[in-house]
């Protein structure tokens, strides 16, 4: 035998050597169509299971996003109504100068109550900050003042009321925070 013939014989023998498969059985690498079909079947079954899981996750995420969209659909309308409530409260404090028994004051008080009840029915909650510890998640500090009576980091007064819509912050409270007693 020549060297080239020996090389060809060695290559032919190497192709016929059985290969161990993962489950421990021995089969030939390319010559067994049933094994190839079984491997393809397992691969496609895995792809189908992954696709089904992805689709289930998509359905859950879509349902959650739809639920949130419905829950917070009125947020832009309520934000605009908050500005009206602020101005109405300013008008009410000006009408208080006429006296609390005046018909203008009592009428404005009733309208404000109806408006705030309507907002509360739609999930809007006012944040009362005065006297509370300053929380940057709920409050927006617009000034610091020294105070002997109020401890440092506590809200002295609220200049603009903050609001929550259900569990989300719609607008933070604008507050003046105590910087403690002057030294």
N, C-alpha and C positions, 0 to 999 in steps of 0.2 A: 504494500500500500504506500502510496505517496503521501506527502504531508498534506496536500490539499484534500485528498480523499479522507484522511484521518480526521481532518478538521470538520468536513461535512458530516461524517458519521457521528462525531461528538455533538455537533449541533442538533442533529436529528434525535439523538438519544436524550439530550437535554429538554427538547420539546415534549417528549413522551413521559418525562418524570412527573409523577403525581404531586400535587401541591396540597398541603394541609389547609383545611377550611376552618373558620372560627369555631364551629360546633364540634370539631374533632374528627369529622369524616374526611376521607381522602378522596379527591376527585381530580380529574385533569383540568387544567386551567382554562382552555378555550374550547375543548372538544365536547363538553357536556351541555347541550342546549337546555335540558331540564333545570340544571343548576343556574344557568344564566337567567332563565325565566323566573326561577324562584327568587333570585337576587333582585331582579327588576320588580317583581311583585312586592317584595318587602320594601324596596325603595319608594315605590308608588304609594304603598299603604302608609308609610311614614309621611310622605308629602301630603297625602289626603288628611291625615290626622292633624298635621301642622296647619293646614289650610282651614280645617274645621275649627281649631282652637283660635286661630287669628280672626275668623269670622265671628265666633262667640264673643271674643274680646271687643271687636268692633261694635257689635250689637249692644253690649253692656255700656261701652263708652258713649255711644250715640244716645242711648236712653238716659244716661246720667246728664249729658249735655243738654238734652231736650228738657229734662226736669229743671235744670238750673235756669235755662232760658225762660221757662214759664214762671219760675219762682221770682226772678229778678226782671221781668219784662217791664214793669212799671217804674223802674228806677229813674229813668230820664225824666219822666213826667213828675215824679215825686221831687226830684232835685229842683225842678223849676217851681214847683209849688212851695218849696221851702223858702225861696226868696220872697215869695208873696207873703208867707206867714211872718217873715222877719219884718217886712215893711208894715204889715198890719199891726204887729206888736208895737212898733214905733209910733204908729198913729194912735194906738190905744193909750200909750203912755202920755202922748200929747193931749188926748181927750180927757185924761185923768185930771188935767189942770182945770177943766170946766167943773169938776166935782164928780165923785163916783155915783151920785144919784141922778146925774144928767141923762136924758134919753139917748144922747149920742154915745156916751160911754157904755151904757147898758146894752144898746143895740150892737155896738162893735164887739163887746164882750161875748154876746151870744153868737155872733157870726164867727168869731175866733174859736170859740168852743166847738162849733159845728165843724169847722175846718180841721182842727186838731183831732177831733174824734174820727173824722173821715180818714185822715192820714194814719192814725193808729190802727184803724180797721184794716188798712192795706199793708200793715207790717212795719210802719215807720215808728221808731222809738227815739225820743229825745234823750240826749246825753246831758245830765246835770253834772257839771264839773266843779262848781264852787265848793270849796272845803275839801275836795278830794286830793289825793296824792297825784302829782303830775304824771301822766302816762303818755308818752310820745305816740303810742298807737291810737289814742283817742283824742288827744289834745294837740293844739298848735299854739306854742308859746309865742306871743307877740311882744311881751315885755316882761321885765323882772322889776320888782319893787322890794325895798327893804321893809320889814315889818317886825315889830316886837311881839305882836300877838300871834302871828301865824308862823309855824315852823318852816324852815327852808324846804323847797321842793313841793310845797302845797299850793294849790290854786287859790288865789285871793279873790278874783272875780272873773266872770265869764263875759266877754264882749260880744260873742256870737255863739249861739247854741249849735251844738253838733247833733248829728242824727245817724242812726243805724237803720238799715233796711234788713229786717230779720237778723241774720248773723253777720252781715257785711257792714263795714263803715261806709256811709254815704258821704258824710262831710264831718271833718274833725271840729271840735269846739275850739274857738279862738279864746285864749285865756291869758291872764296876767298871773305870773308865778312869783311866789315869795322867795327872796334871796336871803331871808333870815334877818336878824337884828344887825344894824350897822355897828361897826366897832369903833 
